[in-house]
Amino acid sequence: MSFVVLDEENRKAYQIKGTIEIHKNDKIYEDIVEWVKTERPDMNSPKSGVILNVEEIYSGAEKILEE
């Protein structure tokens, strides 16, 4: 999985890449549901939880982190 984050103040974009873990019906999922209920009580419970294991981060073409 990868996604891009924009730092508008510094006019920089970062691409974050890694592998994901999907959690359903386990302790991690239960912790996520509890967190959502606390932080956003108006939202429905999540269907699953996703953890991104960051492996690489880029700023433009420059790799700034590699696991």
mmCIF file of the N, C-alpha and C atoms, coordinates in Angstrom:
data_MODEL
# 
_entry.id   MODEL 
# 
loop_
_atom_site.group_PDB 
_atom_site.id 
_atom_site.type_symbol 
_atom_site.label_atom_id 
_atom_site.label_alt_id 
_atom_site.label_comp_id 
_atom_site.label_asym_id 
_atom_site.label_entity_id 
_atom_site.label_seq_id 
_atom_site.pdbx_PDB_ins_code 
_atom_site.Cartn_x 
_atom_site.Cartn_y 
_atom_site.Cartn_z 
_atom_site.occupancy 
_atom_site.B_iso_or_equiv 
_atom_site.pdbx_formal_charge 
_atom_site.auth_seq_id 
_atom_site.auth_comp_id 
_atom_site.auth_asym_id 
_atom_site.auth_atom_id 
_atom_site.pdbx_PDB_model_num 
ATOM 1   N N  . MET A 1 1  ? 0.853   -1.149  0.000  1.00 0.00 ? 1  MET A N  1 
ATOM 2   C CA . MET A 1 1  ? 0.000   0.000   0.000  1.00 0.00 ? 1  MET A CA 1 
ATOM 3   C C  . MET A 1 1  ? 0.908   1.224   0.000  1.00 0.00 ? 1  MET A C  1 
ATOM 4   N N  . SER A 1 2  ? 0.432   2.250   -0.645 1.00 0.00 ? 2  SER A N  1 
ATOM 5   C CA . SER A 1 2  ? 1.149   3.519   -0.563 1.00 0.00 ? 2  SER A CA 1 
ATOM 6   C C  . SER A 1 2  ? 0.136   4.654   -0.564 1.00 0.00 ? 2  SER A C  1 
ATOM 7   N N  . PHE A 1 3  ? 0.553   5.767   0.003  1.00 0.00 ? 3  PHE A N  1 
ATOM 8   C CA . PHE A 1 3  ? -0.271  6.963   -0.024 1.00 0.00 ? 3  PHE A CA 1 
ATOM 9   C C  . PHE A 1 3  ? 0.634   8.179   0.041  1.00 0.00 ? 3  PHE A C  1 
ATOM 10  N N  . VAL A 1 4  ? 0.060   9.320   -0.305 1.00 0.00 ? 4  VAL A N  1 
ATOM 11  C CA . VAL A 1 4  ? 0.809   10.570  -0.342 1.00 0.00 ? 4  VAL A CA 1 
ATOM 12  C C  . VAL A 1 4  ? 0.259   11.522  0.714  1.00 0.00 ? 4  VAL A C  1 
ATOM 13  N N  . VAL A 1 5  ? 1.174   12.178  1.416  1.00 0.00 ? 5  VAL A N  1 
ATOM 14  C CA . VAL A 1 5  ? 0.822   13.182  2.416  1.00 0.00 ? 5  VAL A CA 1 
ATOM 15  C C  . VAL A 1 5  ? 1.402   14.509  1.948  1.00 0.00 ? 5  VAL A C  1 
ATOM 16  N N  . LEU A 1 6  ? 0.597   15.555  1.988  1.00 0.00 ? 6  LEU A N  1 
ATOM 17  C CA . LEU A 1 6  ? 1.054   16.868  1.558  1.00 0.00 ? 6  LEU A CA 1 
ATOM 18  C C  . LEU A 1 6  ? 1.283   17.760  2.769  1.00 0.00 ? 6  LEU A C  1 
ATOM 19  N N  . ASP A 1 7  ? 2.482   18.320  2.872  1.00 0.00 ? 7  ASP A N  1 
ATOM 20  C CA . ASP A 1 7  ? 2.819   19.312  3.886  1.00 0.00 ? 7  ASP A CA 1 
ATOM 21  C C  . ASP A 1 7  ? 2.670   20.672  3.212  1.00 0.00 ? 7  ASP A C  1 
ATOM 22  N N  . GLU A 1 8  ? 1.478   21.263  3.322  1.00 0.00 ? 8  GLU A N  1 
ATOM 23  C CA . GLU A 1 8  ? 1.190   22.516  2.623  1.00 0.00 ? 8  GLU A CA 1 
ATOM 24  C C  . GLU A 1 8  ? 2.086   23.657  3.093  1.00 0.00 ? 8  GLU A C  1 
ATOM 25  N N  . GLU A 1 9  ? 2.381   23.696  4.380  1.00 0.00 ? 9  GLU A N  1 
ATOM 26  C CA . GLU A 1 9  ? 3.188   24.790  4.921  1.00 0.00 ? 9  GLU A CA 1 
ATOM 27  C C  . GLU A 1 9  ? 4.575   24.829  4.294  1.00 0.00 ? 9  GLU A C  1 
ATOM 28  N N  . ASN A 1 10 ? 5.194   23.654  4.154  1.00 0.00 ? 10 ASN A N  1 
ATOM 29  C CA . ASN A 1 10 ? 6.544   23.575  3.591  1.00 0.00 ? 10 ASN A CA 1 
ATOM 30  C C  . ASN A 1 10 ? 6.546   23.238  2.104  1.00 0.00 ? 10 ASN A C  1 
ATOM 31  N N  . ARG A 1 11 ? 5.363   23.095  1.525  1.00 0.00 ? 11 ARG A N  1 
ATOM 32  C CA . ARG A 1 11 ? 5.203   22.792  0.102  1.00 0.00 ? 11 ARG A CA 1 
ATOM 33  C C  . ARG A 1 11 ? 5.986   21.553  -0.308 1.00 0.00 ? 11 ARG A C  1 
ATOM 34  N N  . LYS A 1 12 ? 5.815   20.482  0.483  1.00 0.00 ? 12 LYS A N  1 
ATOM 35  C CA . LYS A 1 12 ? 6.466   19.217  0.180  1.00 0.00 ? 12 LYS A CA 1 
ATOM 36  C C  . LYS A 1 12 ? 5.422   18.104  0.228  1.00 0.00 ? 12 LYS A C  1 
ATOM 37  N N  . ALA A 1 13 ? 5.646   17.088  -0.585 1.00 0.00 ? 13 ALA A N  1 
ATOM 38  C CA . ALA A 1 13 ? 4.799   15.899  -0.574 1.00 0.00 ? 13 ALA A CA 1 
ATOM 39  C C  . ALA A 1 13 ? 5.663   14.703  -0.202 1.00 0.00 ? 13 ALA A C  1 
ATOM 40  N N  . TYR A 1 14 ? 5.075   13.776  0.530  1.00 0.00 ? 14 TYR A N  1 
ATOM 41  C CA . TYR A 1 14 ? 5.772   12.570  0.948  1.00 0.00 ? 14 TYR A CA 1 
ATOM 42  C C  . TYR A 1 14 ? 4.957   11.360  0.526  1.00 0.00 ? 14 TYR A C  1 
ATOM 43  N N  . GLN A 1 15 ? 5.621   10.373  -0.047 1.00 0.00 ? 15 GLN A N  1 
ATOM 44  C CA . GLN A 1 15 ? 4.968   9.120   -0.379 1.00 0.00 ? 15 GLN A CA 1 
ATOM 45  C C  . GLN A 1 15 ? 5.419   8.083   0.631  1.00 0.00 ? 15 GLN A C  1 
ATOM 46  N N  . ILE A 1 16 ? 4.465   7.408   1.238  1.00 0.00 ? 16 ILE A N  1 
ATOM 47  C CA . ILE A 1 16 ? 4.742   6.400   2.258  1.00 0.00 ? 16 ILE A CA 1 
ATOM 48  C C  . ILE A 1 16 ? 4.294   5.055   1.710  1.00 0.00 ? 16 ILE A C  1 
ATOM 49  N N  . LYS A 1 17 ? 5.207   4.074   1.734  1.00 0.00 ? 17 LYS A N  1 
ATOM 50  C CA . LYS A 1 17 ? 4.930   2.746   1.178  1.00 0.00 ? 17 LYS A CA 1 
ATOM 51  C C  . LYS A 1 17 ? 5.175   1.679   2.233  1.00 0.00 ? 17 LYS A C  1 
ATOM 52  N N  . GLY A 1 18 ? 4.386   0.626   2.171  1.00 0.00 ? 18 GLY A N  1 
ATOM 53  C CA . GLY A 1 18 ? 4.596   -0.497  3.069  1.00 0.00 ? 18 GLY A CA 1 
ATOM 54  C C  . GLY A 1 18 ? 3.582   -1.596  2.856  1.00 0.00 ? 18 GLY A C  1 
ATOM 55  N N  . THR A 1 19 ? 3.677   -2.599  3.690  1.00 0.00 ? 19 THR A N  1 
ATOM 56  C CA . THR A 1 19 ? 2.722   -3.706  3.641  1.00 0.00 ? 19 THR A CA 1 
ATOM 57  C C  . THR A 1 19 ? 1.657   -3.469  4.705  1.00 0.00 ? 19 THR A C  1 
ATOM 58  N N  . ILE A 1 20 ? 0.488   -4.057  4.482  1.00 0.00 ? 20 ILE A N  1 
ATOM 59  C CA . ILE A 1 20 ? -0.595  -3.871  5.439  1.00 0.00 ? 20 ILE A CA 1 
ATOM 60  C C  . ILE A 1 20 ? -0.987  -5.191  6.084  1.00 0.00 ? 20 ILE A C  1 
ATOM 61  N N  . GLU A 1 21 ? -1.550  -5.056  7.279  1.00 0.00 ? 21 GLU A N  1 
ATOM 62  C CA . GLU A 1 21 ? -2.177  -6.172  7.991  1.00 0.00 ? 21 GLU A CA 1 
ATOM 63  C C  . GLU A 1 21 ? -3.634  -5.782  8.196  1.00 0.00 ? 21 GLU A C  1 
ATOM 64  N N  . ILE A 1 22 ? -4.539  -6.678  7.859  1.00 0.00 ? 22 ILE A N  1 
ATOM 65  C CA . ILE A 1 22 ? -5.962  -6.427  8.074  1.00 0.00 ? 22 ILE A CA 1 
ATOM 66  C C  . ILE A 1 22 ? -6.403  -7.254  9.266  1.00 0.00 ? 22 ILE A C  1 
ATOM 67  N N  . HIS A 1 23 ? -7.075  -6.598  10.217 1.00 0.00 ? 23 HIS A N  1 
ATOM 68  C CA . HIS A 1 23 ? -7.503  -7.265  11.447 1.00 0.00 ? 23 HIS A CA 1 
ATOM 69  C C  . HIS A 1 23 ? -9.021  -7.245  11.568 1.00 0.00 ? 23 HIS A C  1 
ATOM 70  N N  . LYS A 1 24 ? -9.581  -8.420  11.851 1.00 0.00 ? 24 LYS A N  1 
ATOM 71  C CA . LYS A 1 24 ? -11.007 -8.576  12.125 1.00 0.00 ? 24 LYS A CA 1 
ATOM 72  C C  . LYS A 1 24 ? -11.138 -9.579  13.263 1.00 0.00 ? 24 LYS A C  1 
ATOM 73  N N  . ASN A 1 25 ? -12.005 -9.284  14.185 1.00 0.00 ? 25 ASN A N  1 
ATOM 74  C CA . ASN A 1 25 ? -12.313 -10.222 15.267 1.00 0.00 ? 25 ASN A CA 1 
ATOM 75  C C  . ASN A 1 25 ? -11.085 -10.675 16.051 1.00 0.00 ? 25 ASN A C  1 
ATOM 76  N N  . ASP A 1 26 ? -10.189 -9.755  16.367 1.00 0.00 ? 26 ASP A N  1 
ATOM 77  C CA . ASP A 1 26 ? -9.048  -10.056 17.226 1.00 0.00 ? 26 ASP A CA 1 
ATOM 78  C C  . ASP A 1 26 ? -8.828  -8.873  18.174 1.00 0.00 ? 26 ASP A C  1 
ATOM 79  N N  . LYS A 1 27 ? -7.811  -8.937  19.001 1.00 0.00 ? 27 LYS A N  1 
ATOM 80  C CA . LYS A 1 27 ? -7.552  -7.903  20.005 1.00 0.00 ? 27 LYS A CA 1 
ATOM 81  C C  . LYS A 1 27 ? -7.275  -6.544  19.359 1.00 0.00 ? 27 LYS A C  1 
ATOM 82  N N  . ILE A 1 28 ? -6.515  -6.539  18.288 1.00 0.00 ? 28 ILE A N  1 
ATOM 83  C CA . ILE A 1 28 ? -6.213  -5.272  17.618 1.00 0.00 ? 28 ILE A CA 1 
ATOM 84  C C  . ILE A 1 28 ? -7.499  -4.639  17.098 1.00 0.00 ? 28 ILE A C  1 
ATOM 85  N N  . TYR A 1 29 ? -8.359  -5.447  16.477 1.00 0.00 ? 29 TYR A N  1 
ATOM 86  C CA . TYR A 1 29 ? -9.643  -4.943  15.989 1.00 0.00 ? 29 TYR A CA 1 
ATOM 87  C C  . TYR A 1 29 ? -10.477 -4.381  17.144 1.00 0.00 ? 29 TYR A C  1 
ATOM 88  N N  . GLU A 1 30 ? -10.546 -5.097  18.245 1.00 0.00 ? 30 GLU A N  1 
ATOM 89  C CA . GLU A 1 30 ? -11.312 -4.632  19.404 1.00 0.00 ? 30 GLU A CA 1 
ATOM 90  C C  . GLU A 1 30 ? -10.767 -3.304  19.935 1.00 0.00 ? 30 GLU A C  1 
ATOM 91  N N  . ASP A 1 31 ? -9.454  -3.146  19.961 1.00 0.00 ? 31 ASP A N  1 
ATOM 92  C CA . ASP A 1 31 ? -8.844  -1.884  20.399 1.00 0.00 ? 31 ASP A CA 1 
ATOM 93  C C  . ASP A 1 31 ? -9.205  -0.730  19.455 1.00 0.00 ? 31 ASP A C  1 
ATOM 94  N N  . ILE A 1 32 ? -9.217  -1.021  18.172 1.00 0.00 ? 32 ILE A N  1 
ATOM 95  C CA . ILE A 1 32 ? -9.569  0.004   17.191 1.00 0.00 ? 32 ILE A CA 1 
ATOM 96  C C  . ILE A 1 32 ? -11.029 0.420   17.357 1.00 0.00 ? 32 ILE A C  1 
ATOM 97  N N  . VAL A 1 33 ? -11.916 -0.544  17.530 1.00 0.00 ? 33 VAL A N  1 
ATOM 98  C CA . VAL A 1 33 ? -13.340 -0.235  17.723 1.00 0.00 ? 33 VAL A CA 1 
ATOM 99  C C  . VAL A 1 33 ? -13.517 0.639   18.963 1.00 0.00 ? 33 VAL A C  1 
ATOM 100 N N  . GLU A 1 34 ? -12.834 0.311   20.037 1.00 0.00 ? 34 GLU A N  1 
ATOM 101 C CA . GLU A 1 34 ? -12.936 1.101   21.269 1.00 0.00 ? 34 GLU A CA 1 
ATOM 102 C C  . GLU A 1 34 ? -12.421 2.518   21.057 1.00 0.00 ? 34 GLU A C  1 
ATOM 103 N N  . TRP A 1 35 ? -11.307 2.645   20.337 1.00 0.00 ? 35 TRP A N  1 
ATOM 104 C CA . TRP A 1 35 ? -10.749 3.966   20.048 1.00 0.00 ? 35 TRP A CA 1 
ATOM 105 C C  . TRP A 1 35 ? -11.730 4.800   19.233 1.00 0.00 ? 35 TRP A C  1 
ATOM 106 N N  . VAL A 1 36 ? -12.334 4.191   18.190 1.00 0.00 ? 36 VAL A N  1 
ATOM 107 C CA . VAL A 1 36 ? -13.293 4.922   17.355 1.00 0.00 ? 36 VAL A CA 1 
ATOM 108 C C  . VAL A 1 36 ? -14.486 5.366   18.195 1.00 0.00 ? 36 VAL A C  1 
ATOM 109 N N  . LYS A 1 37 ? -14.986 4.492   19.058 1.00 0.00 ? 37 LYS A N  1 
ATOM 110 C CA . LYS A 1 37 ? -16.128 4.850   19.913 1.00 0.00 ? 37 LYS A CA 1 
ATOM 111 C C  . LYS A 1 37 ? -15.792 6.031   20.820 1.00 0.00 ? 37 LYS A C  1 
ATOM 112 N N  . THR A 1 38 ? -14.558 6.098   21.290 1.00 0.00 ? 38 THR A N  1 
ATOM 113 C CA . THR A 1 38 ? -14.125 7.189   22.164 1.00 0.00 ? 38 THR A CA 1 
ATOM 114 C C  . THR A 1 38 ? -13.932 8.495   21.394 1.00 0.00 ? 38 THR A C  1 
ATOM 115 N N  . GLU A 1 39 ? -13.242 8.403   20.267 1.00 0.00 ? 39 GLU A N  1 
ATOM 116 C CA . GLU A 1 39 ? -12.876 9.596   19.498 1.00 0.00 ? 39 GLU A CA 1 
ATOM 117 C C  . GLU A 1 39 ? -13.998 10.105  18.606 1.00 0.00 ? 39 GLU A C  1 
ATOM 118 N N  . ARG A 1 40 ? -14.794 9.202   18.062 1.00 0.00 ? 40 ARG A N  1 
ATOM 119 C CA . ARG A 1 40 ? -15.853 9.580   17.113 1.00 0.00 ? 40 ARG A CA 1 
ATOM 120 C C  . ARG A 1 40 ? -17.130 8.798   17.431 1.00 0.00 ? 40 ARG A C  1 
ATOM 121 N N  . PRO A 1 41 ? -17.789 9.102   18.543 1.00 0.00 ? 41 PRO A N  1 
ATOM 122 C CA . PRO A 1 41 ? -18.982 8.340   18.925 1.00 0.00 ? 41 PRO A CA 1 
ATOM 123 C C  . PRO A 1 41 ? -20.124 8.412   17.915 1.00 0.00 ? 41 PRO A C  1 
ATOM 124 N N  . ASP A 1 42 ? -20.076 9.384   17.009 1.00 0.00 ? 42 ASP A N  1 
ATOM 125 C CA . ASP A 1 42 ? -21.122 9.523   15.990 1.00 0.00 ? 42 ASP A CA 1 
ATOM 126 C C  . ASP A 1 42 ? -20.936 8.553   14.822 1.00 0.00 ? 42 ASP A C  1 
ATOM 127 N N  . MET A 1 43 ? -19.793 7.896   14.722 1.00 0.00 ? 43 MET A N  1 
ATOM 128 C CA . MET A 1 43 ? -19.508 6.992   13.601 1.00 0.00 ? 43 MET A CA 1 
ATOM 129 C C  . MET A 1 43 ? -19.947 5.567   13.914 1.00 0.00 ? 43 MET A C  1 
ATOM 130 N N  . ASN A 1 44 ? -20.222 4.809   12.867 1.00 0.00 ? 44 ASN A N  1 
ATOM 131 C CA . ASN A 1 44 ? -20.482 3.377   13.013 1.00 0.00 ? 44 ASN A CA 1 
ATOM 132 C C  . ASN A 1 44 ? -19.177 2.673   13.349 1.00 0.00 ? 44 ASN A C  1 
ATOM 133 N N  . SER A 1 45 ? -19.279 1.474   13.923 1.00 0.00 ? 45 SER A N  1 
ATOM 134 C CA . SER A 1 45 ? -18.074 0.696   14.220 1.00 0.00 ? 45 SER A CA 1 
ATOM 135 C C  . SER A 1 45 ? -17.376 0.293   12.931 1.00 0.00 ? 45 SER A C  1 
ATOM 136 N N  . PRO A 1 46 ? -16.052 0.294   12.934 1.00 0.00 ? 46 PRO A N  1 
ATOM 137 C CA . PRO A 1 46 ? -15.324 -0.119  11.736 1.00 0.00 ? 46 PRO A CA 1 
ATOM 138 C C  . PRO A 1 46 ? -15.554 -1.593  11.426 1.00 0.00 ? 46 PRO A C  1 
ATOM 139 N N  . LYS A 1 47 ? -15.439 -1.943  10.157 1.00 0.00 ? 47 LYS A N  1 
ATOM 140 C CA . LYS A 1 47 ? -15.583 -3.334  9.719  1.00 0.00 ? 47 LYS A CA 1 
ATOM 141 C C  . LYS A 1 47 ? -14.295 -4.122  9.914  1.00 0.00 ? 47 LYS A C  1 
ATOM 142 N N  . SER A 1 48 ? -13.161 -3.405  9.916  1.00 0.00 ? 48 SER A N  1 
ATOM 143 C CA . SER A 1 48 ? -11.864 -4.032  10.127 1.00 0.00 ? 48 SER A CA 1 
ATOM 144 C C  . SER A 1 48 ? -10.873 -2.946  10.531 1.00 0.00 ? 48 SER A C  1 
ATOM 145 N N  . GLY A 1 49 ? -9.711  -3.385  10.954 1.00 0.00 ? 49 GLY A N  1 
ATOM 146 C CA . GLY A 1 49 ? -8.622  -2.470  11.273 1.00 0.00 ? 49 GLY A CA 1 
ATOM 147 C C  . GLY A 1 49 ? -7.459  -2.757  10.350 1.00 0.00 ? 49 GLY A C  1 
ATOM 148 N N  . VAL A 1 50 ? -6.751  -1.712  9.940  1.00 0.00 ? 50 VAL A N  1 
ATOM 149 C CA . VAL A 1 50 ? -5.622  -1.866  9.033  1.00 0.00 ? 50 VAL A CA 1 
ATOM 150 C C  . VAL A 1 50 ? -4.391  -1.232  9.678  1.00 0.00 ? 50 VAL A C  1 
ATOM 151 N N  . ILE A 1 51 ? -3.307  -1.982  9.690  1.00 0.00 ? 51 ILE A N  1 
ATOM 152 C CA . ILE A 1 51 ? -2.025  -1.477  10.178 1.00 0.00 ? 51 ILE A CA 1 
ATOM 153 C C  . ILE A 1 51 ? -1.082  -1.422  8.986  1.00 0.00 ? 51 ILE A C  1 
ATOM 154 N N  . LEU A 1 52 ? -0.462  -0.257  8.787  1.00 0.00 ? 52 LEU A N  1 
ATOM 155 C CA . LEU A 1 52 ? 0.532   -0.097  7.728  1.00 0.00 ? 52 LEU A CA 1 
ATOM 156 C C  . LEU A 1 52 ? 1.912   -0.258  8.346  1.00 0.00 ? 52 LEU A C  1 
ATOM 157 N N  . ASN A 1 53 ? 2.672   -1.228  7.865  1.00 0.00 ? 53 ASN A N  1 
ATOM 158 C CA . ASN A 1 53 ? 4.058   -1.423  8.271  1.00 0.00 ? 53 ASN A CA 1 
ATOM 159 C C  . ASN A 1 53 ? 4.922   -0.644  7.280  1.00 0.00 ? 53 ASN A C  1 
ATOM 160 N N  . VAL A 1 54 ? 5.368   0.551   7.689  1.00 0.00 ? 54 VAL A N  1 
ATOM 161 C CA . VAL A 1 54 ? 6.099   1.452   6.792  1.00 0.00 ? 54 VAL A CA 1 
ATOM 162 C C  . VAL A 1 54 ? 7.441   0.835   6.419  1.00 0.00 ? 54 VAL A C  1 
ATOM 163 N N  . GLU A 1 55 ? 7.708   0.787   5.119  1.00 0.00 ? 55 GLU A N  1 
ATOM 164 C CA . GLU A 1 55 ? 8.961   0.235   4.605  1.00 0.00 ? 55 GLU A CA 1 
ATOM 165 C C  . GLU A 1 55 ? 9.806   1.276   3.886  1.00 0.00 ? 55 GLU A C  1 
ATOM 166 N N  . GLU A 1 56 ? 9.154   2.252   3.243  1.00 0.00 ? 56 GLU A N  1 
ATOM 167 C CA . GLU A 1 56 ? 9.881   3.294   2.507  1.00 0.00 ? 56 GLU A CA 1 
ATOM 168 C C  . GLU A 1 56 ? 9.105   4.600   2.602  1.00 0.00 ? 56 GLU A C  1 
ATOM 169 N N  . ILE A 1 57 ? 9.857   5.712   2.655  1.00 0.00 ? 57 ILE A N  1 
ATOM 170 C CA . ILE A 1 57 ? 9.272   7.047   2.581  1.00 0.00 ? 57 ILE A CA 1 
ATOM 171 C C  . ILE A 1 57 ? 10.096  7.854   1.582  1.00 0.00 ? 57 ILE A C  1 
ATOM 172 N N  . TYR A 1 58 ? 9.378   8.531   0.688  1.00 0.00 ? 58 TYR A N  1 
ATOM 173 C CA . TYR A 1 58 ? 10.021  9.367   -0.329 1.00 0.00 ? 58 TYR A CA 1 
ATOM 174 C C  . TYR A 1 58 ? 9.565   10.806  -0.170 1.00 0.00 ? 58 TYR A C  1 
ATOM 175 N N  . SER A 1 59 ? 10.479  11.729  -0.464 1.00 0.00 ? 59 SER A N  1 
ATOM 176 C CA . SER A 1 59 ? 10.162  13.133  -0.630 1.00 0.00 ? 59 SER A CA 1 
ATOM 177 C C  . SER A 1 59 ? 10.550  13.468  -2.052 1.00 0.00 ? 59 SER A C  1 
ATOM 178 N N  . GLY A 1 60 ? 9.567   13.598  -2.943 1.00 0.00 ? 60 GLY A N  1 
ATOM 179 C CA . GLY A 1 60 ? 9.866   13.692  -4.360 1.00 0.00 ? 60 GLY A CA 1 
ATOM 180 C C  . GLY A 1 60 ? 10.466  12.371  -4.803 1.00 0.00 ? 60 GLY A C  1 
ATOM 181 N N  . ALA A 1 61 ? 11.581  12.426  -5.527 1.00 0.00 ? 61 ALA A N  1 
ATOM 182 C CA . ALA A 1 61 ? 12.253  11.203  -5.975 1.00 0.00 ? 61 ALA A CA 1 
ATOM 183 C C  . ALA A 1 61 ? 13.266  10.681  -4.952 1.00 0.00 ? 61 ALA A C  1 
ATOM 184 N N  . GLU A 1 62 ? 13.503  11.473  -3.898 1.00 0.00 ? 62 GLU A N  1 
ATOM 185 C CA . GLU A 1 62 ? 14.512  11.106  -2.899 1.00 0.00 ? 62 GLU A CA 1 
ATOM 186 C C  . GLU A 1 62 ? 13.931  10.172  -1.845 1.00 0.00 ? 62 GLU A C  1 
ATOM 187 N N  . LYS A 1 63 ? 14.577  9.015   -1.676 1.00 0.00 ? 63 LYS A N  1 
ATOM 188 C CA . LYS A 1 63 ? 14.171  8.073   -0.628 1.00 0.00 ? 63 LYS A CA 1 
ATOM 189 C C  . LYS A 1 63 ? 14.755  8.574   0.689  1.00 0.00 ? 63 LYS A C  1 
ATOM 190 N N  . ILE A 1 64 ? 13.897  8.847   1.663  1.00 0.00 ? 64 ILE A N  1 
ATOM 191 C CA . ILE A 1 64 ? 14.383  9.384   2.943  1.00 0.00 ? 64 ILE A CA 1 
ATOM 192 C C  . ILE A 1 64 ? 14.301  8.353   4.067  1.00 0.00 ? 64 ILE A C  1 
ATOM 193 N N  . LEU A 1 65 ? 13.658  7.204   3.803  1.00 0.00 ? 65 LEU A N  1 
ATOM 194 C CA . LEU A 1 65 ? 13.637  6.111   4.785  1.00 0.00 ? 65 LEU A CA 1 
ATOM 195 C C  . LEU A 1 65 ? 13.525  4.801   4.040  1.00 0.00 ? 65 LEU A C  1 
ATOM 196 N N  . GLU A 1 66 ? 14.331  3.837   4.484  1.00 0.00 ? 66 GLU A N  1 
ATOM 197 C CA . GLU A 1 66 ? 14.205  2.480   3.966  1.00 0.00 ? 66 GLU A CA 1 
ATOM 198 C C  . GLU A 1 66 ? 14.420  1.538   5.130  1.00 0.00 ? 66 GLU A C  1 
ATOM 199 N N  . GLU A 1 67 ? 13.480  0.617   5.316  1.00 0.00 ? 67 GLU A N  1 
ATOM 200 C CA . GLU A 1 67 ? 13.583  -0.373  6.397  1.00 0.00 ? 67 GLU A CA 1 
ATOM 201 C C  . GLU A 1 67 ? 14.610  -1.401  6.066  1.00 0.00 ? 67 GLU A C  1 
# 
